[in-house]
Amino acid sequence: MKSDILIIGAGGAGLVAALHAYEAGVTVRVITKEYPTRSQTCMAQGGINAALGNAGEDSVESHIQNTLKSAHSIASQKAIELLCQEAPNAVEWLDNIGVCFSRTKESKIAQRTLGGASAPRACYAQDYTGLKILHTLYDRCQEAGIEILSEKFLLDILTDEEGVYGASVLDIRSGDVESYTANAVVVATGGFSRIYDKHSTNSTASTGDGIAAAMRAGARVSDMEFVQFHPTALKNSSILISESARGAGGYLLNSQGERFTDELKPRDEVARAIHNEMAKDEEIFLDIRHLGETFIDEELPQERKLAKLYENIDPVFDLIPIKPVAHYTMGGIEVDEKSSSIVKGLYAAGECANHRVHGANRLGGNSLLELIVFGKQAGVNAAEFAKNSKKSSSNVVSELLVSSSNMEIDFYSVREELGDVFYKNVGIVRDKKSLEATLNVVNGYIAKLPLMGAKDSSKMYNTNKIEFLEFKNTLELSRLVLVGAIAREESRGAHFRVDFPKESELFEMHTIIDRDGVVDAK
Ligand SMILES: Cc1cc2nc3c(=O)[nH]c(=O)nc-3n(C[C@H](O)[C@H](O)[C@H](O)COP(=O)(O)OP(=O)(O)OC[C@H]3O[C@@H](n4cnc5c(N)ncnc54)[C@H](O)[C@@H]3O)c2cc1C
């Protein structure tokens, strides 16, 4: 079952990489544990950044400066320049392949302001931007005849002394373990915000499987301690209310009905302002009532639906109760300017990769952009690598070691506890004592893993087994987040240490961790 390239993940990054690799003339196979029309990408609402200047004066230089500022000096200027310079081409490409962007009266692509942006820069399709992008990418992949296999769960990336040669996969439907060989592998499996369990805007699928597998295969990870908290998730469900609601003029209010921050500051600052209010026992609300029903139905229809469905309130008439929760993981697989990891033939793109464009705090609208710019880069470079590779395929099926007999400890309870302790101790504010205490908790869970397992021993559609495998991956990654957060004795962007509240030049560097747990900084 060999293809030139195997892409793991059918979100925005995976499908963009697939289309460009296919165009470069190689055979492409994509696998996904869900369906290609689902993923974090289809949940993106606010928009994708590009300095088009359609709704007000803007420039690529301003986009670069806003991104650099938000990154707090630990991003690559070169990578950010590439991201922002390529942005207009990226949006033009999406427009050309059929994404139905909202339009101005003059038929230009409409743009709006998101936090930390000096101009209305986010191109959008109402508040369904990611969904429209993902479904269009999927249509184009179908049209090209690219093979996309659903319900295939990545277990491990296969390597030998020459580098990567494929992946072992659990077929969720049959329960069989299969291997898919390829000359190059692109990991595009998204982030790991579900370490925070229910305290996250992400779907249950964001468990960092690809990052954990890449690390087991010898890749390095970086900047894992930087986790972005989105200021406005619904209070009871953690479902996101898009930043576009504040961009359109929504206010943040405390229980006294007072505004307490500039709503359009970068997310780390707004989230901390809310955290400080909540520490004073204030409840926090988003107020968009003054925008009016017509505007809300035209520009923010999904936000209204979500608030009705999950909070039982109508934002046209009611205040929206909100809280900040984990939203985006800036760290991930350490890649170079070709999107390559240190394992030969192993590439990464999207939220699972660290292309060093977000630094300590991602700017809203830059993630969708990253998928298009660096998804292309990963696809093209992996294709080039695969064409020049002389590898013969080895067909190895690895064993799946999931205990179904040791169930003394219910891993679902541990997963929930892990999320709660992370939200409390590794959240918007942190300190040495609580970080070290959490590391002890995590090491304790890791030591007790042999006492956990899947209760369900059936072979086909064993979601219990899949959830256990996902849990093990989040546990592996939660240790890395803590190692990075403990080592970084300063505050920078989304990483705010109460015991070191200032940025320190000593830490103007990336935290890099390898398979053996060695921490390096560059
Ligand atoms: C609610 C919400 C709103 C957002 N709004 C915006 C916005 O307006 N603008 C913006 O720029 N960004 C936004 N973001 C962030 C952005 O959507 C994500 O960072 C981005 O879509 C991630 O894309 P991706 O392709 O890297 O990963 P994903 O879209 O998460 O796709 C990951 C893929 O990998 C697959 N996968 C995962 N693990 C495995 C495994 N073990 N085996 C096989 N397959 C696997 C999944 O099934 C999926 O197909 C938002 C995020 C959320 C959650």
The ligand as a Tripos MOL2 file, in Angstrom:
@<TRIPOS>MOLECULE
LIG
   53    58     1     0     0
SMALL
NO_CHARGES

@<TRIPOS>ATOM
      1 C1        -13.6660   27.2280   17.3880 C.3       1 LIG1
      2 C2        -12.4220   27.6540   16.6520 C.ar      1 LIG1
      3 C3        -12.4290   28.8160   15.9020 C.ar      1 LIG1
      4 C4        -11.2770   29.2280   15.2230 C.ar      1 LIG1
      5 N1        -11.3200   30.3630   14.4390 N.ar      1 LIG1
      6 C5        -10.2160   30.7130   13.7210 C.ar      1 LIG1
      7 C6        -10.2650   31.8340   12.8250 C.ar      1 LIG1
      8 O1        -11.2880   32.4800   12.6560 O.2       1 LIG1
      9 N2         -9.1310   32.1450   12.1470 N.ar      1 LIG1
     10 C7         -7.9610   31.4310   12.2860 C.ar      1 LIG1
     11 O2         -6.9740   31.7810   11.6350 O.2       1 LIG1
     12 N3         -7.9140   30.3580   13.0980 N.ar      1 LIG1
     13 C8         -9.0020   29.9750   13.8080 C.ar      1 LIG1
     14 N4         -8.9510   28.8720   14.6200 N.ar      1 LIG1
     15 C9         -7.7400   28.0440   14.6250 C.3       1 LIG1
     16 C10        -7.7040   27.1580   13.3840 C.3       1 LIG1
     17 O3         -9.0090   26.7840   13.0200 O.3       1 LIG1
     18 C11        -6.8860   25.8900   13.6230 C.3       1 LIG1
     19 O4         -5.6560   26.2100   14.2000 O.3       1 LIG1
     20 C12        -6.6090   25.2050   12.2920 C.3       1 LIG1
     21 O5         -7.7970   25.0070   11.5980 O.3       1 LIG1
     22 C13        -5.8930   23.8850   12.4810 C.3       1 LIG1
     23 O6         -5.8360   23.2620   11.2240 O.3       1 LIG1
     24 P1         -5.0010   21.9320   11.0130 P.3       1 LIG1
     25 O7         -5.1730   21.5090    9.6120 O.co2     1 LIG1
     26 O8         -3.6170   22.1240   11.5170 O.co2     1 LIG1
     27 O9         -5.6820   20.8970   12.0240 O.3       1 LIG1
     28 P2         -7.2000   20.3940   12.1010 P.3       1 LIG1
     29 O10        -8.0970   21.2370   11.3130 O.co2     1 LIG1
     30 O11        -7.4750   20.2050   13.5400 O.co2     1 LIG1
     31 O12        -7.1450   18.9670   11.4000 O.3       1 LIG1
     32 C14        -6.4660   17.8850   12.0000 C.3       1 LIG1
     33 C15        -6.7080   16.6430   11.1590 C.3       1 LIG1
     34 O13        -5.8840   15.5960   11.6590 O.3       1 LIG1
     35 C16        -6.6590   14.4270   11.8740 C.3       1 LIG1
     36 N5         -6.0250   13.6410   12.9470 N.ar      1 LIG1
     37 C17        -5.7280   14.0340   14.2040 C.ar      1 LIG1
     38 N6         -5.1750   12.9980   14.8910 N.ar      1 LIG1
     39 C18        -5.1380   11.9310   14.0440 C.ar      1 LIG1
     40 C19        -4.7260   10.5770   14.1600 C.ar      1 LIG1
     41 N7         -4.2610   10.0510   15.3060 N.pl3     1 LIG1
     42 N8         -4.8350    9.7720   13.0720 N.ar      1 LIG1
     43 C20        -5.3500   10.2440   11.9140 C.ar      1 LIG1
     44 N9         -5.7810   11.5110   11.7450 N.ar      1 LIG1
     45 C21        -5.6690   12.3410   12.7980 C.ar      1 LIG1
     46 C22        -8.0390   14.9550   12.2280 C.3       1 LIG1
     47 O14        -9.0060   13.9600   12.0280 O.3       1 LIG1
     48 C23        -8.1420   16.1220   11.2400 C.3       1 LIG1
     49 O15        -8.5090   15.6210    9.9650 O.3       1 LIG1
     50 C24       -10.0890   28.4580   15.3190 C.ar      1 LIG1
     51 C25       -10.0720   27.2840   16.0840 C.ar      1 LIG1
     52 C26       -11.2290   26.8700   16.7450 C.ar      1 LIG1
     53 C27       -11.1910   25.6170   17.5630 C.3       1 LIG1
@<TRIPOS>BOND
     1     1     2 1
     2     2     3 ar
     3     2    52 ar
     4     3     4 ar
     5     4     5 ar
     6     4    50 ar
     7     5     6 ar
     8     6     7 ar
     9     6    13 1
    10     7     8 2
    11     7     9 ar
    12     9    10 ar
    13    10    11 2
    14    10    12 ar
    15    12    13 ar
    16    13    14 ar
    17    14    15 1
    18    14    50 ar
    19    15    16 1
    20    16    17 1
    21    16    18 1
    22    18    19 1
    23    18    20 1
    24    20    21 1
    25    20    22 1
    26    22    23 1
    27    23    24 1
    28    24    25 2
    29    24    26 1
    30    24    27 1
    31    27    28 1
    32    28    29 2
    33    28    30 1
    34    28    31 1
    35    31    32 1
    36    32    33 1
    37    33    34 1
    38    33    48 1
    39    34    35 1
    40    35    36 1
    41    35    46 1
    42    36    37 ar
    43    36    45 ar
    44    37    38 ar
    45    38    39 ar
    46    39    40 ar
    47    39    45 ar
    48    40    41 1
    49    40    42 ar
    50    42    43 ar
    51    43    44 ar
    52    44    45 ar
    53    46    47 1
    54    46    48 1
    55    48    49 1
    56    50    51 ar
    57    51    52 ar
    58    52    53 1
@<TRIPOS>SUBSTRUCTURE
     1 LIG1         1 GROUP 0 **** ****
